[in-house]
Amino acid sequence: MSKKLFVGGLSYETTGETLKEAFAQIGTVESANVITDKISGRSKGFGFVEMSSEEEAKKAIETLNGKEIDGRNVTVNEAKPLAPR
């Protein structure tokens, strides 16, 4: 079962591919995307990475939380489910 992670504090230059490369060092990445503003197309400074297993997700949190990606120290934790509107 895959596990989705929230990644905050990203540099505006960070792309989904950059995230995928960083997390691929830990385990199998199902998907990686940076959230962008609909109008400007600029990164909002956070994104989501989906790891292939619970164990890999935990290892990614332990390894990458507080580490530097593209010159910024990022926050990595388990993504919370989207609340109903």
C-alpha positions as CSV (number, residue, x, y, z in Angstrom):
1,M,0.0,0.0,0.0
2,S,1.4,3.4,-1.0
3,K,1.8,6.2,1.5
4,K,1.5,9.9,0.7
5,L,3.9,12.4,2.3
6,F,3.7,16.2,2.6
7,V,6.9,18.1,1.8
8,G,6.9,21.8,2.9
9,G,9.4,24.6,2.8
10,L,10.4,23.9,-0.9
11,S,12.4,26.4,-2.9
12,Y,10.4,28.0,-5.7
13,E,12.8,26.4,-8.2
14,T,12.1,22.9,-7.0
15,T,10.2,20.7,-9.5
16,G,8.4,17.4,-9.2
17,E,11.4,15.7,-10.9
18,T,13.8,17.2,-8.3
19,L,11.5,15.8,-5.5
20,K,11.3,12.4,-7.2
21,E,15.1,12.2,-7.4
22,A,15.6,13.1,-3.8
23,F,13.1,10.6,-2.5
24,A,14.2,7.9,-4.9
25,Q,17.4,7.6,-2.9
26,I,15.2,6.2,-0.1
27,G,12.9,3.9,-2.0
28,T,10.4,3.5,-4.8
29,V,8.5,6.8,-5.6
30,E,5.0,6.3,-7.1
31,S,4.5,10.0,-7.7
32,A,6.0,13.4,-6.9
33,N,4.5,16.8,-7.6
34,V,4.9,20.4,-6.5
35,I,1.8,22.4,-6.0
36,T,1.6,25.5,-8.2
37,D,-0.5,28.6,-8.3
38,K,-3.2,28.3,-11.0
39,I,-2.7,31.9,-12.3
40,S,1.0,32.5,-12.1
41,G,2.2,28.9,-12.4
42,R,4.7,29.6,-9.6
43,S,5.3,27.0,-6.9
44,K,3.4,27.5,-3.6
45,G,6.5,26.1,-1.7
46,F,5.1,22.6,-1.0
47,G,4.3,19.3,-2.6
48,F,3.4,15.7,-2.2
49,V,5.4,12.5,-2.7
50,E,3.8,9.1,-2.8
51,M,6.1,6.2,-1.6
52,S,5.3,2.6,-2.5
53,S,5.2,1.3,1.0
54,E,4.6,2.4,4.6
55,E,8.2,1.4,5.6
56,E,9.8,3.5,2.8
57,A,7.6,6.4,3.8
58,K,8.7,6.2,7.4
59,K,12.4,6.0,6.3
60,A,11.9,9.0,4.0
61,I,10.5,11.1,6.9
62,E,13.4,10.1,9.2
63,T,16.0,10.7,6.5
64,L,14.8,13.8,4.7
65,N,12.9,15.8,7.4
66,G,15.0,18.9,8.1
67,K,17.4,18.2,5.2
68,E,18.3,20.5,2.4
69,I,16.7,20.2,-1.1
70,D,17.6,23.0,-3.6
71,G,19.1,25.2,-0.9
72,R,16.1,25.0,1.5
73,N,15.6,22.8,4.6
74,V,12.4,21.0,4.0
75,T,9.7,19.5,6.3
76,V,8.6,16.0,5.5
77,N,5.7,14.3,7.3
78,E,2.7,12.1,6.6
79,A,0.0,13.9,4.5
80,K,-3.3,14.3,6.1
81,P,-6.5,13.3,4.2
82,L,-8.3,16.1,2.4
83,A,-11.1,17.4,4.6
84,P,-14.6,17.5,3.0
85,R,-15.7,20.9,2.0
